Amino acid sequence: MDLFSPKHLLIVLVVVLIVFGTKKLRTIGSDLGQAVRGFKDSMKEGEREAEVPPQPIESRQLTGQDKDKVAEKAPASTEKTSV
């Protein structure tokens, strides 16, 4: 007895139609199609980005303001205290 015989697939299709209804199946199908299209588009975009060599980052001198900002973000010195 074959698990995926046409009779079994037809019965499964009828049960799915009864449970979900045709309107719900149409929306699921269109949502699935949009998801697949989005996935393909992002794959193509990733391939295009991989083909373009990365641009070198220019180094620059830190100004006085930049040094102050970096100092503010740096964590304060941690003191060890014994209990």
PyMOL Python script that loads the backbone (N, CA, C, O; Angstrom):
from pymol import cmd

cmd.read_pdbstr("""\
ATOM      1  N   MET A   1       0.845  -1.170   0.000  1.00  0.00           N
ATOM      2  CA  MET A   1       0.000   0.000   0.000  1.00  0.00           C
ATOM      3  C   MET A   1       0.898   1.244   0.000  1.00  0.00           C
ATOM      4  O   MET A   1       1.751   1.402   0.874  1.00  0.00           O
ATOM      5  N   ASP A   2       0.703   2.108  -0.970  1.00  0.00           N
ATOM      6  CA  ASP A   2       1.529   3.293  -1.140  1.00  0.00           C
ATOM      7  C   ASP A   2       0.989   4.437  -0.288  1.00  0.00           C
ATOM      8  O   ASP A   2      -0.210   4.715  -0.302  1.00  0.00           O
ATOM      9  N   LEU A   3       1.869   5.093   0.446  1.00  0.00           N
ATOM     10  CA  LEU A   3       1.464   6.171   1.341  1.00  0.00           C
ATOM     11  C   LEU A   3       0.975   7.396   0.565  1.00  0.00           C
ATOM     12  O   LEU A   3       0.026   8.056   0.988  1.00  0.00           O
ATOM     13  N   PHE A   4       1.610   7.701  -0.555  1.00  0.00           N
ATOM     14  CA  PHE A   4       1.249   8.884  -1.336  1.00  0.00           C
ATOM     15  C   PHE A   4       0.524   8.507  -2.619  1.00  0.00           C
ATOM     16  O   PHE A   4       0.842   9.038  -3.683  1.00  0.00           O
ATOM     17  N   SER A   5      -0.423   7.619  -2.541  1.00  0.00           N
ATOM     18  CA  SER A   5      -1.202   7.251  -3.718  1.00  0.00           C
ATOM     19  C   SER A   5      -2.183   8.383  -4.023  1.00  0.00           C
ATOM     20  O   SER A   5      -2.488   9.175  -3.131  1.00  0.00           O
ATOM     21  N   PRO A   6      -2.677   8.479  -5.234  1.00  0.00           N
ATOM     22  CA  PRO A   6      -3.616   9.553  -5.594  1.00  0.00           C
ATOM     23  C   PRO A   6      -4.863   9.586  -4.702  1.00  0.00           C
ATOM     24  O   PRO A   6      -5.388  10.663  -4.419  1.00  0.00           O
ATOM     25  N   LYS A   7      -5.334   8.431  -4.264  1.00  0.00           N
ATOM     26  CA  LYS A   7      -6.507   8.408  -3.380  1.00  0.00           C
ATOM     27  C   LYS A   7      -6.199   9.111  -2.053  1.00  0.00           C
ATOM     28  O   LYS A   7      -6.991   9.919  -1.568  1.00  0.00           O
ATOM     29  N   HIS A   8      -5.049   8.793  -1.482  1.00  0.00           N
ATOM     30  CA  HIS A   8      -4.683   9.397  -0.208  1.00  0.00           C
ATOM     31  C   HIS A   8      -4.482  10.906  -0.343  1.00  0.00           C
ATOM     32  O   HIS A   8      -4.920  11.673   0.515  1.00  0.00           O
ATOM     33  N   LEU A   9      -3.828  11.325  -1.408  1.00  0.00           N
ATOM     34  CA  LEU A   9      -3.602  12.752  -1.621  1.00  0.00           C
ATOM     35  C   LEU A   9      -4.923  13.494  -1.825  1.00  0.00           C
ATOM     36  O   LEU A   9      -5.071  14.621  -1.352  1.00  0.00           O
ATOM     37  N   LEU A  10      -5.873  12.889  -2.511  1.00  0.00           N
ATOM     38  CA  LEU A  10      -7.180  13.494  -2.722  1.00  0.00           C
ATOM     39  C   LEU A  10      -7.932  13.641  -1.397  1.00  0.00           C
ATOM     40  O   LEU A  10      -8.561  14.669  -1.146  1.00  0.00           O
ATOM     41  N   ILE A  11      -7.865  12.625  -0.564  1.00  0.00           N
ATOM     42  CA  ILE A  11      -8.520  12.682   0.748  1.00  0.00           C
ATOM     43  C   ILE A  11      -7.898  13.788   1.605  1.00  0.00           C
ATOM     44  O   ILE A  11      -8.613  14.549   2.256  1.00  0.00           O
ATOM     45  N   VAL A  12      -6.576  13.874   1.603  1.00  0.00           N
ATOM     46  CA  VAL A  12      -5.895  14.922   2.371  1.00  0.00           C
ATOM     47  C   VAL A  12      -6.298  16.303   1.852  1.00  0.00           C
ATOM     48  O   VAL A  12      -6.533  17.213   2.648  1.00  0.00           O
ATOM     49  N   LEU A  13      -6.382  16.472   0.544  1.00  0.00           N
ATOM     50  CA  LEU A  13      -6.772  17.745  -0.055  1.00  0.00           C
ATOM     51  C   LEU A  13      -8.190  18.131   0.368  1.00  0.00           C
ATOM     52  O   LEU A  13      -8.438  19.291   0.698  1.00  0.00           O
ATOM     53  N   VAL A  14      -9.112  17.187   0.364  1.00  0.00           N
ATOM     54  CA  VAL A  14     -10.494  17.456   0.763  1.00  0.00           C
ATOM     55  C   VAL A  14     -10.544  17.864   2.240  1.00  0.00           C
ATOM     56  O   VAL A  14     -11.241  18.812   2.602  1.00  0.00           O
ATOM     57  N   VAL A  15      -9.809  17.151   3.080  1.00  0.00           N
ATOM     58  CA  VAL A  15      -9.803  17.482   4.511  1.00  0.00           C
ATOM     59  C   VAL A  15      -9.222  18.878   4.726  1.00  0.00           C
ATOM     60  O   VAL A  15      -9.755  19.642   5.530  1.00  0.00           O
ATOM     61  N   VAL A  16      -8.159  19.222   4.037  1.00  0.00           N
ATOM     62  CA  VAL A  16      -7.550  20.553   4.166  1.00  0.00           C
ATOM     63  C   VAL A  16      -8.536  21.623   3.703  1.00  0.00           C
ATOM     64  O   VAL A  16      -8.653  22.666   4.347  1.00  0.00           O
ATOM     65  N   LEU A  17      -9.247  21.387   2.600  1.00  0.00           N
ATOM     66  CA  LEU A  17     -10.241  22.352   2.121  1.00  0.00           C
ATOM     67  C   LEU A  17     -11.358  22.548   3.135  1.00  0.00           C
ATOM     68  O   LEU A  17     -11.826  23.669   3.337  1.00  0.00           O
ATOM     69  N   ILE A  18     -11.783  21.476   3.766  1.00  0.00           N
ATOM     70  CA  ILE A  18     -12.849  21.581   4.761  1.00  0.00           C
ATOM     71  C   ILE A  18     -12.364  22.338   5.990  1.00  0.00           C
ATOM     72  O   ILE A  18     -13.079  23.193   6.512  1.00  0.00           O
ATOM     73  N   VAL A  19     -11.167  22.035   6.451  1.00  0.00           N
ATOM     74  CA  VAL A  19     -10.658  22.656   7.674  1.00  0.00           C
ATOM     75  C   VAL A  19     -10.354  24.139   7.458  1.00  0.00           C
ATOM     76  O   VAL A  19     -10.770  24.972   8.263  1.00  0.00           O
ATOM     77  N   PHE A  20      -9.644  24.478   6.400  1.00  0.00           N
ATOM     78  CA  PHE A  20      -9.206  25.855   6.210  1.00  0.00           C
ATOM     79  C   PHE A  20     -10.147  26.689   5.356  1.00  0.00           C
ATOM     80  O   PHE A  20     -10.259  27.895   5.577  1.00  0.00           O
ATOM     81  N   GLY A  21     -10.813  26.095   4.406  1.00  0.00           N
ATOM     82  CA  GLY A  21     -11.657  26.861   3.493  1.00  0.00           C
ATOM     83  C   GLY A  21     -10.843  27.416   2.350  1.00  0.00           C
ATOM     84  O   GLY A  21      -9.625  27.559   2.455  1.00  0.00           O
ATOM     85  N   THR A  22     -11.517  27.731   1.251  1.00  0.00           N
ATOM     86  CA  THR A  22     -10.808  28.168   0.043  1.00  0.00           C
ATOM     87  C   THR A  22     -10.207  29.564   0.205  1.00  0.00           C
ATOM     88  O   THR A  22      -9.120  29.831  -0.308  1.00  0.00           O
ATOM     89  N   LYS A  23     -10.909  30.461   0.919  1.00  0.00           N
ATOM     90  CA  LYS A  23     -10.395  31.825   1.073  1.00  0.00           C
ATOM     91  C   LYS A  23      -9.089  31.828   1.855  1.00  0.00           C
ATOM     92  O   LYS A  23      -8.136  32.508   1.476  1.00  0.00           O
ATOM     93  N   LYS A  24      -9.044  31.072   2.940  1.00  0.00           N
ATOM     94  CA  LYS A  24      -7.835  31.007   3.765  1.00  0.00           C
ATOM     95  C   LYS A  24      -6.684  30.384   2.973  1.00  0.00           C
ATOM     96  O   LYS A  24      -5.543  30.833   3.082  1.00  0.00           O
ATOM     97  N   LEU A  25      -6.978  29.351   2.177  1.00  0.00           N
ATOM     98  CA  LEU A  25      -5.919  28.718   1.379  1.00  0.00           C
ATOM     99  C   LEU A  25      -5.363  29.680   0.331  1.00  0.00           C
ATOM    100  O   LEU A  25      -4.164  29.667   0.051  1.00  0.00           O
ATOM    101  N   ARG A  26      -6.241  30.528  -0.257  1.00  0.00           N
ATOM    102  CA  ARG A  26      -5.751  31.509  -1.231  1.00  0.00           C
ATOM    103  C   ARG A  26      -4.817  32.511  -0.574  1.00  0.00           C
ATOM    104  O   ARG A  26      -3.782  32.857  -1.144  1.00  0.00           O
ATOM    105  N   THR A  27      -5.165  32.980   0.614  1.00  0.00           N
ATOM    106  CA  THR A  27      -4.298  33.956   1.285  1.00  0.00           C
ATOM    107  C   THR A  27      -2.993  33.317   1.718  1.00  0.00           C
ATOM    108  O   THR A  27      -1.937  33.947   1.653  1.00  0.00           O
ATOM    109  N   ILE A  28      -3.059  32.067   2.161  1.00  0.00           N
ATOM    110  CA  ILE A  28      -1.823  31.365   2.532  1.00  0.00           C
ATOM    111  C   ILE A  28      -0.931  31.207   1.302  1.00  0.00           C
ATOM    112  O   ILE A  28       0.282  31.397   1.381  1.00  0.00           O
ATOM    113  N   GLY A  29      -1.535  30.858   0.166  1.00  0.00           N
ATOM    114  CA  GLY A  29      -0.767  30.688  -1.071  1.00  0.00           C
ATOM    115  C   GLY A  29      -0.118  31.982  -1.528  1.00  0.00           C
ATOM    116  O   GLY A  29       1.043  31.985  -1.936  1.00  0.00           O
ATOM    117  N   SER A  30      -0.861  33.089  -1.464  1.00  0.00           N
ATOM    118  CA  SER A  30      -0.277  34.362  -1.903  1.00  0.00           C
ATOM    119  C   SER A  30       0.807  34.824  -0.936  1.00  0.00           C
ATOM    120  O   SER A  30       1.828  35.359  -1.368  1.00  0.00           O
ATOM    121  N   ASP A  31       0.601  34.627   0.365  1.00  0.00           N
ATOM    122  CA  ASP A  31       1.635  34.987   1.336  1.00  0.00           C
ATOM    123  C   ASP A  31       2.897  34.161   1.135  1.00  0.00           C
ATOM    124  O   ASP A  31       4.010  34.678   1.232  1.00  0.00           O
ATOM    125  N   LEU A  32       2.719  32.889   0.859  1.00  0.00           N
ATOM    126  CA  LEU A  32       3.869  32.015   0.611  1.00  0.00           C
ATOM    127  C   LEU A  32       4.610  32.445  -0.655  1.00  0.00           C
ATOM    128  O   LEU A  32       5.841  32.437  -0.689  1.00  0.00           O
ATOM    129  N   GLY A  33       3.866  32.819  -1.691  1.00  0.00           N
ATOM    130  CA  GLY A  33       4.489  33.294  -2.927  1.00  0.00           C
ATOM    131  C   GLY A  33       5.291  34.573  -2.711  1.00  0.00           C
ATOM    132  O   GLY A  33       6.391  34.717  -3.243  1.00  0.00           O
ATOM    133  N   GLN A  34       4.740  35.500  -1.930  1.00  0.00           N
ATOM    134  CA  GLN A  34       5.466  36.741  -1.635  1.00  0.00           C
ATOM    135  C   GLN A  34       6.724  36.460  -0.825  1.00  0.00           C
ATOM    136  O   GLN A  34       7.756  37.098  -1.034  1.00  0.00           O
ATOM    137  N   ALA A  35       6.642  35.521   0.087  1.00  0.00           N
ATOM    138  CA  ALA A  35       7.819  35.179   0.891  1.00  0.00           C
ATOM    139  C   ALA A  35       8.921  34.587   0.016  1.00  0.00           C
ATOM    140  O   ALA A  35      10.096  34.911   0.187  1.00  0.00           O
ATOM    141  N   VAL A  36       8.542  33.726  -0.916  1.00  0.00           N
ATOM    142  CA  VAL A  36       9.535  33.116  -1.809  1.00  0.00           C
ATOM    143  C   VAL A  36      10.157  34.181  -2.702  1.00  0.00           C
ATOM    144  O   VAL A  36      11.368  34.175  -2.922  1.00  0.00           O
ATOM    145  N   ARG A  37       9.329  35.107  -3.226  1.00  0.00           N
ATOM    146  CA  ARG A  37       9.867  36.185  -4.061  1.00  0.00           C
ATOM    147  C   ARG A  37      10.825  37.069  -3.270  1.00  0.00           C
ATOM    148  O   ARG A  37      11.884  37.445  -3.773  1.00  0.00           O
ATOM    149  N   GLY A  38      10.463  37.395  -2.053  1.00  0.00           N
ATOM    150  CA  GLY A  38      11.342  38.208  -1.207  1.00  0.00           C
ATOM    151  C   GLY A  38      12.659  37.507  -0.934  1.00  0.00           C
ATOM    152  O   GLY A  38      13.718  38.136  -0.938  1.00  0.00           O
ATOM    153  N   PHE A  39      12.592  36.199  -0.695  1.00  0.00           N
ATOM    154  CA  PHE A  39      13.810  35.422  -0.455  1.00  0.00           C
ATOM    155  C   PHE A  39      14.709  35.429  -1.686  1.00  0.00           C
ATOM    156  O   PHE A  39      15.921  35.615  -1.571  1.00  0.00           O
ATOM    157  N   LYS A  40      14.121  35.227  -2.864  1.00  0.00           N
ATOM    158  CA  LYS A  40      14.915  35.238  -4.104  1.00  0.00           C
ATOM    159  C   LYS A  40      15.551  36.609  -4.336  1.00  0.00           C
ATOM    160  O   LYS A  40      16.715  36.701  -4.724  1.00  0.00           O
ATOM    161  N   ASP A  41      14.777  37.676  -4.094  1.00  0.00           N
ATOM    162  CA  ASP A  41      15.319  39.027  -4.276  1.00  0.00           C
ATOM    163  C   ASP A  41      16.491  39.289  -3.341  1.00  0.00           C
ATOM    164  O   ASP A  41      17.497  39.871  -3.747  1.00  0.00           O
ATOM    165  N   SER A  42      16.361  38.861  -2.089  1.00  0.00           N
ATOM    166  CA  SER A  42      17.455  39.086  -1.143  1.00  0.00           C
ATOM    167  C   SER A  42      18.677  38.247  -1.504  1.00  0.00           C
ATOM    168  O   SER A  42      19.806  38.683  -1.282  1.00  0.00           O
ATOM    169  N   MET A  43      18.473  37.059  -2.055  1.00  0.00           N
ATOM    170  CA  MET A  43      19.606  36.241  -2.502  1.00  0.00           C
ATOM    171  C   MET A  43      20.326  36.922  -3.661  1.00  0.00           C
ATOM    172  O   MET A  43      21.557  36.945  -3.697  1.00  0.00           O
ATOM    173  N   LYS A  44      19.567  37.478  -4.613  1.00  0.00           N
ATOM    174  CA  LYS A  44      20.183  38.177  -5.747  1.00  0.00           C
ATOM    175  C   LYS A  44      20.943  39.412  -5.257  1.00  0.00           C
ATOM    176  O   LYS A  44      22.035  39.704  -5.744  1.00  0.00           O
ATOM    177  N   GLU A  45      20.365  40.134  -4.296  1.00  0.00           N
ATOM    178  CA  GLU A  45      21.023  41.325  -3.757  1.00  0.00           C
ATOM    179  C   GLU A  45      22.314  40.943  -3.042  1.00  0.00           C
ATOM    180  O   GLU A  45      23.316  41.649  -3.153  1.00  0.00           O
ATOM    181  N   GLY A  46      22.298  39.847  -2.319  1.00  0.00           N
ATOM    182  CA  GLY A  46      23.506  39.378  -1.638  1.00  0.00           C
ATOM    183  C   GLY A  46      24.593  38.992  -2.622  1.00  0.00           C
ATOM    184  O   GLY A  46      25.773  39.243  -2.377  1.00  0.00           O
ATOM    185  N   GLU A  47      24.201  38.379  -3.744  1.00  0.00           N
ATOM    186  CA  GLU A  47      25.185  38.018  -4.762  1.00  0.00           C
ATOM    187  C   GLU A  47      25.799  39.267  -5.381  1.00  0.00           C
ATOM    188  O   GLU A  47      27.000  39.306  -5.648  1.00  0.00           O
ATOM    189  N   ARG A  48      24.961  40.305  -5.613  1.00  0.00           N
ATOM    190  CA  ARG A  48      25.475  41.549  -6.188  1.00  0.00           C
ATOM    191  C   ARG A  48      26.449  42.222  -5.226  1.00  0.00           C
ATOM    192  O   ARG A  48      27.474  42.755  -5.650  1.00  0.00           O
ATOM    193  N   GLU A  49      26.131  42.199  -3.931  1.00  0.00           N
ATOM    194  CA  GLU A  49      27.023  42.811  -2.945  1.00  0.00           C
ATOM    195  C   GLU A  49      28.330  42.039  -2.839  1.00  0.00           C
ATOM    196  O   GLU A  49      29.376  42.634  -2.578  1.00  0.00           O
ATOM    197  N   ALA A  50      28.288  40.735  -3.034  1.00  0.00           N
ATOM    198  CA  ALA A  50      29.497  39.922  -2.949  1.00  0.00           C
ATOM    199  C   ALA A  50      30.413  40.187  -4.141  1.00  0.00           C
ATOM    200  O   ALA A  50      31.632  40.055  -4.026  1.00  0.00           O
ATOM    201  N   GLU A  51      29.840  40.558  -5.276  1.00  0.00           N
ATOM    202  CA  GLU A  51      30.650  40.824  -6.465  1.00  0.00           C
ATOM    203  C   GLU A  51      31.399  42.150  -6.356  1.00  0.00           C
ATOM    204  O   GLU A  51      32.481  42.287  -6.928  1.00  0.00           O
ATOM    205  N   VAL A  52      30.852  43.128  -5.636  1.00  0.00           N
ATOM    206  CA  VAL A  52      31.469  44.447  -5.513  1.00  0.00           C
ATOM    207  C   VAL A  52      32.527  44.384  -4.411  1.00  0.00           C
ATOM    208  O   VAL A  52      32.220  43.995  -3.285  1.00  0.00           O
ATOM    209  N   PRO A  53      33.787  44.769  -4.727  1.00  0.00           N
ATOM    210  CA  PRO A  53      34.821  44.740  -3.683  1.00  0.00           C
ATOM    211  C   PRO A  53      34.538  45.807  -2.629  1.00  0.00           C
ATOM    212  O   PRO A  53      34.035  46.881  -2.958  1.00  0.00           O
ATOM    213  N   PRO A  54      34.849  45.530  -1.393  1.00  0.00           N
ATOM    214  CA  PRO A  54      34.584  46.516  -0.331  1.00  0.00           C
ATOM    215  C   PRO A  54      35.454  47.751  -0.496  1.00  0.00           C
ATOM    216  O   PRO A  54      36.604  47.656  -0.923  1.00  0.00           O
ATOM    217  N   GLN A  55      34.904  48.907  -0.157  1.00  0.00           N
ATOM    218  CA  GLN A  55      35.627  50.161  -0.256  1.00  0.00           C
ATOM    219  C   GLN A  55      36.537  50.312   0.958  1.00  0.00           C
ATOM    220  O   GLN A  55      36.126  49.996   2.075  1.00  0.00           O
ATOM    221  N   PRO A  56      37.764  50.789   0.762  1.00  0.00           N
ATOM    222  CA  PRO A  56      38.653  50.984   1.916  1.00  0.00           C
ATOM    223  C   PRO A  56      38.140  52.124   2.789  1.00  0.00           C
ATOM    224  O   PRO A  56      37.621  53.123   2.291  1.00  0.00           O
ATOM    225  N   ILE A  57      38.293  51.958   4.082  1.00  0.00           N
ATOM    226  CA  ILE A  57      37.865  52.979   5.028  1.00  0.00           C
ATOM    227  C   ILE A  57      39.022  53.945   5.225  1.00  0.00           C
ATOM    228  O   ILE A  57      40.151  53.537   5.494  1.00  0.00           O
ATOM    229  N   GLU A  58      38.725  55.219   5.087  1.00  0.00           N
ATOM    230  CA  GLU A  58      39.767  56.234   5.255  1.00  0.00           C
ATOM    231  C   GLU A  58      39.993  56.468   6.746  1.00  0.00           C
ATOM    232  O   GLU A  58      39.048  56.614   7.521  1.00  0.00           O
ATOM    233  N   SER A  59      41.251  56.497   7.119  1.00  0.00           N
ATOM    234  CA  SER A  59      41.553  56.796   8.521  1.00  0.00           C
ATOM    235  C   SER A  59      41.631  58.306   8.676  1.00  0.00           C
ATOM    236  O   SER A  59      41.995  59.024   7.744  1.00  0.00           O
ATOM    237  N   ARG A  60      41.287  58.773   9.861  1.00  0.00           N
ATOM    238  CA  ARG A  60      41.343  60.213  10.105  1.00  0.00           C
ATOM    239  C   ARG A  60      41.831  60.452  11.515  1.00  0.00           C
ATOM    240  O   ARG A  60      41.755  59.574  12.374  1.00  0.00           O
ATOM    241  N   GLN A  61      42.330  61.642  11.739  1.00  0.00           N
ATOM    242  CA  GLN A  61      42.813  62.032  13.057  1.00  0.00           C
ATOM    243  C   GLN A  61      41.618  62.364  13.942  1.00  0.00           C
ATOM    244  O   GLN A  61      40.641  62.955  13.482  1.00  0.00           O
ATOM    245  N   LEU A  62      41.703  61.982  15.219  1.00  0.00           N
ATOM    246  CA  LEU A  62      40.663  62.350  16.158  1.00  0.00           C
ATOM    247  C   LEU A  62      40.851  63.791  16.581  1.00  0.00           C
ATOM    248  O   LEU A  62      41.960  64.211  16.911  1.00  0.00           O
ATOM    249  N   THR A  63      39.766  64.548  16.572  1.00  0.00           N
ATOM    250  CA  THR A  63      39.821  65.929  17.041  1.00  0.00           C
ATOM    251  C   THR A  63      39.596  65.936  18.541  1.00  0.00           C
ATOM    252  O   THR A  63      39.339  64.890  19.135  1.00  0.00           O
ATOM    253  N   GLY A  64      39.689  67.093  19.151  1.00  0.00           N
ATOM    254  CA  GLY A  64      39.482  67.211  20.589  1.00  0.00           C
ATOM    255  C   GLY A  64      38.095  66.764  21.000  1.00  0.00           C
ATOM    256  O   GLY A  64      37.933  66.096  22.021  1.00  0.00           O
ATOM    257  N   GLN A  65      37.071  67.134  20.200  1.00  0.00           N
ATOM    258  CA  GLN A  65      35.703  66.732  20.512  1.00  0.00           C
ATOM    259  C   GLN A  65      35.553  65.221  20.420  1.00  0.00           C
ATOM    260  O   GLN A  65      34.898  64.607  21.263  1.00  0.00           O
ATOM    261  N   ASP A  66      36.160  64.617  19.396  1.00  0.00           N
ATOM    262  CA  ASP A  66      36.057  63.171  19.230  1.00  0.00           C
ATOM    263  C   ASP A  66      36.701  62.438  20.404  1.00  0.00           C
ATOM    264  O   ASP A  66      36.185  61.423  20.873  1.00  0.00           O
ATOM    265  N   LYS A  67      37.833  62.964  20.872  1.00  0.00           N
ATOM    266  CA  LYS A  67      38.503  62.332  22.011  1.00  0.00           C
ATOM    267  C   LYS A  67      37.632  62.395  23.254  1.00  0.00           C
ATOM    268  O   LYS A  67      37.587  61.446  24.037  1.00  0.00           O
ATOM    269  N   ASP A  68      36.923  63.540  23.440  1.00  0.00           N
ATOM    270  CA  ASP A  68      36.030  63.679  24.585  1.00  0.00           C
ATOM    271  C   ASP A  68      34.884  62.674  24.507  1.00  0.00           C
ATOM    272  O   ASP A  68      34.491  62.099  25.522  1.00  0.00           O
ATOM    273  N   LYS A  69      34.348  62.463  23.307  1.00  0.00           N
ATOM    274  CA  LYS A  69      33.247  61.510  23.125  1.00  0.00           C
ATOM    275  C   LYS A  69      33.712  60.095  23.445  1.00  0.00           C
ATOM    276  O   LYS A  69      33.003  59.331  24.100  1.00  0.00           O
ATOM    277  N   VAL A  70      34.903  59.755  22.979  1.00  0.00           N
ATOM    278  CA  VAL A  70      35.439  58.418  23.235  1.00  0.00           C
ATOM    279  C   VAL A  70      35.658  58.232  24.724  1.00  0.00           C
ATOM    280  O   VAL A  70      35.389  57.160  25.267  1.00  0.00           O
ATOM    281  N   ALA A  71      36.152  59.283  25.393  1.00  0.00           N
ATOM    282  CA  ALA A  71      36.401  59.199  26.836  1.00  0.00           C
ATOM    283  C   ALA A  71      35.097  59.020  27.603  1.00  0.00           C
ATOM    284  O   ALA A  71      35.066  58.306  28.606  1.00  0.00           O
ATOM    285  N   GLU A  72      34.014  59.661  27.145  1.00  0.00           N
ATOM    286  CA  GLU A  72      32.721  59.523  27.807  1.00  0.00           C
ATOM    287  C   GLU A  72      32.178  58.103  27.686  1.00  0.00           C
ATOM    288  O   GLU A  72      31.556  57.595  28.618  1.00  0.00           O
ATOM    289  N   LYS A  73      32.411  57.461  26.545  1.00  0.00           N
ATOM    290  CA  LYS A  73      31.890  56.117  26.301  1.00  0.00           C
ATOM    291  C   LYS A  73      32.716  55.046  27.005  1.00  0.00           C
ATOM    292  O   LYS A  73      32.230  53.939  27.236  1.00  0.00           O
ATOM    293  N   ALA A  74      33.950  55.370  27.344  1.00  0.00           N
ATOM    294  CA  ALA A  74      34.820  54.390  27.993  1.00  0.00           C
ATOM    295  C   ALA A  74      34.297  54.090  29.387  1.00  0.00           C
ATOM    296  O   ALA A  74      33.846  55.001  30.081  1.00  0.00           O
ATOM    297  N   PRO A  75      34.347  52.839  29.811  1.00  0.00           N
ATOM    298  CA  PRO A  75      33.861  52.513  31.159  1.00  0.00           C
ATOM    299  C   PRO A  75      34.770  53.118  32.220  1.00  0.00           C
ATOM    300  O   PRO A  75      35.974  53.277  32.020  1.00  0.00           O
ATOM    301  N   ALA A  76      34.169  53.447  33.338  1.00  0.00           N
ATOM    302  CA  ALA A  76      34.930  54.014  34.447  1.00  0.00           C
ATOM    303  C   ALA A  76      35.834  52.941  35.013  1.00  0.00           C
ATOM    304  O   ALA A  76      35.576  51.748  34.857  1.00  0.00           O
ATOM    305  N   SER A  77      36.898  53.373  35.671  1.00  0.00           N
ATOM    306  CA  SER A  77      37.823  52.389  36.220  1.00  0.00           C
ATOM    307  C   SER A  77      37.092  51.548  37.262  1.00  0.00           C
ATOM    308  O   SER A  77      36.339  52.071  38.084  1.00  0.00           O
ATOM    309  N   THR A  78      37.320  50.266  37.217  1.00  0.00           N
ATOM    310  CA  THR A  78      36.643  49.364  38.154  1.00  0.00           C
ATOM    311  C   THR A  78      37.559  49.104  39.327  1.00  0.00           C
ATOM    312  O   THR A  78      38.708  48.697  39.162  1.00  0.00           O
ATOM    313  N   GLU A  79      37.044  49.341  40.489  1.00  0.00           N
ATOM    314  CA  GLU A  79      37.819  49.089  41.701  1.00  0.00           C
ATOM    315  C   GLU A  79      37.346  47.789  42.319  1.00  0.00           C
ATOM    316  O   GLU A  79      36.149  47.518  42.408  1.00  0.00           O
ATOM    317  N   LYS A  80      38.313  46.992  42.741  1.00  0.00           N
ATOM    318  CA  LYS A  80      37.948  45.730  43.363  1.00  0.00           C
ATOM    319  C   LYS A  80      37.760  45.962  44.853  1.00  0.00           C
ATOM    320  O   LYS A  80      38.623  46.523  45.528  1.00  0.00           O
ATOM    321  N   THR A  81      36.636  45.527  45.339  1.00  0.00           N
ATOM    322  CA  THR A  81      36.388  45.648  46.766  1.00  0.00           C
ATOM    323  C   THR A  81      36.207  44.267  47.362  1.00  0.00           C
ATOM    324  O   THR A  81      35.581  43.393  46.762  1.00  0.00           O
ATOM    325  N   SER A  82      36.749  44.085  48.519  1.00  0.00           N
ATOM    326  CA  SER A  82      36.604  42.786  49.156  1.00  0.00           C
ATOM    327  C   SER A  82      35.452  42.865  50.150  1.00  0.00           C
ATOM    328  O   SER A  82      35.203  43.905  50.760  1.00  0.00           O
ATOM    329  N   VAL A  83      34.778  41.775  50.293  1.00  0.00           N
ATOM    330  CA  VAL A  83      33.621  41.731  51.167  1.00  0.00           C
ATOM    331  C   VAL A  83      33.944  41.021  52.443  1.00  0.00           C
ATOM    332  O   VAL A  83      33.082  40.887  53.310  1.00  0.00           O
TER     333      VAL A  83
END
""", "prot")
cmd.dss("prot")
cmd.show_as("cartoon", "prot")
cmd.util.cbc("prot")
cmd.orient("prot")
